[in-house]
Amino acid sequence: MSFSISESVKAIKPYEAGKPLSEVEREYGISNAVKLASNENPFGYSPKVAQAVLSKLSAMNRYPEPVPFILCQKLAEKYHVQMENLVIGNGSDDIIALLAHGFLDPGQEAVMPLPSFLMYEISVKTAKGVPIMVPLKDFSTNLDGLVKAVTPKTKLVFVTNPFNPTGAVITKDEFLRFADQLPDSVLIVVDEAYIEFVRDDSVYNALDVPLTDPRIVTLRTFSKAYGLAGFRIGYGVMDKAVAEILNRIRQPFNVNALAQVAAQAALEDTDFLSKTISGTHQGIDFLTQKFTEAGFEVLPTQANFLMMDVKTNSREICEKLLRKGVVVRSLASYGYDTFIRINAGTDQENKICVDALISVAGK
Ligand SMILES: *Cc1c(COP(=O)(O)O)cnc(C)c1O
């Protein structure tokens, strides 16, 4: 090929998504597979979402609203911010990319934990920036390490709370001490994709407090607790000047009209959200108890998933589980050769997963 590819793009490793159910079922000749590999909502989504989407179908010949007005109004009310503090994205992935493109010049740095959600690294490299990766400490974000990695070239620092894939959290005290040590020139991106599942009151929640620090950009998503992963919609809450930049560079119609009405309906159905959260807690507690009893080492988690040590090659375990129709995530590609990540499913899915894992691991 005679095209020359951008050097920073050449260095990008492709994103390894969890296999979609349909593909697993086709490949292994099975049906009714149990997928607990992508931290999705096993309870589906609010019935009000389906209604809202169906009634929108007749207007799909029209472009979506460039800024979904009612959704933004509801979010602004919920978090006591103004609409100008919001950016709505085609998933929070979209906002991560906008941050990298809006704030990094070539060669400038974004500091992040290692391993991290892969979209941080991919977006930074696509924007011709340089990811600076700081290894975890005891499966948690090494906040002091992130601070030490900041240089005059640093423009962004990413943290994920709770952390994917370990489930570890950052407390309020830890976060404030961390933010205090960072310069004014750095944006602190706090990815709270799993914050709805947190049970521990000491955990930092960026939207529990008034938006006073202009450096803090909070990312939230409808993909997990609200069950809208397939619609693709997430949002960021941030200083108006930062939001203005992201809104300036995003595609004008980045969020499709069905996702807009789906998110609006999902936000209104607080009953469904509560049921998801309590069902998830029940699932996490069940899985933790059964796997601990079976002799696996389960890390403490505040998210809708757990990470555990199966004490043998986790790729092989996952392959054997696939043949039994159970899809979980090997963490070998993250450098944890004997660990897997499993999200809480329905009661029935959890039972199937426990039985399958205990049988393939010979426990
Ligand atoms: C799932 C997830 C997201 C959400 O991504 P969407 O693009 O909103 O679906 C963001 N960050 C982390 C760490 C995640 O695990």
The ligand as an SDF file (V2000), in Angstrom:
LIG
                    3D

 15 15  0  0  0  0  0  0  0  0999 V2000
  -18.6410    0.6100   29.6070 C   0  0  0  0  0  0  0  0  0  0  0  0
  -17.7160    1.7260   29.9130 C   0  0  0  0  0  0  0  0  0  0  0  0
  -17.9650    2.9980   29.4190 C   0  0  0  0  0  0  0  0  0  0  0  0
  -19.2180    3.2980   28.6410 C   0  0  0  0  0  0  0  0  0  0  0  0
  -19.0120    3.3870   27.3210 O   0  0  0  0  0  0  0  0  0  0  0  0
  -20.2180    3.8350   26.3560 P   0  0  0  0  0  0  0  0  0  0  0  0
  -19.4950    4.3510   25.1870 O   0  0  0  0  0  0  0  0  0  0  0  0
  -20.9950    4.9090   27.0580 O   0  0  0  0  0  0  0  0  0  0  0  0
  -21.0350    2.6230   26.1000 O   0  0  0  0  0  0  0  0  0  0  0  0
  -17.0770    4.0220   29.7120 C   0  0  0  0  0  0  0  0  0  0  0  0
  -16.0100    3.7960   30.4940 N   0  0  0  0  0  0  0  0  0  0  0  0
  -15.7620    2.5850   31.0170 C   0  0  0  0  0  0  0  0  0  0  0  0
  -14.5910    2.3940   31.8990 C   0  0  0  0  0  0  0  0  0  0  0  0
  -16.6010    1.5080   30.7300 C   0  0  0  0  0  0  0  0  0  0  0  0
  -16.3170    0.3040   31.2280 O   0  0  0  0  0  0  0  0  0  0  0  0
  1  2  1  0
  2  3  1  0
  2 14  2  0
  3  4  1  0
  3 10  2  0
  4  5  1  0
  5  6  1  0
  6  7  2  0
  6  8  1  0
  6  9  1  0
 10 11  1  0
 11 12  2  0
 12 13  1  0
 12 14  1  0
 14 15  1  0
M  END
$$$$
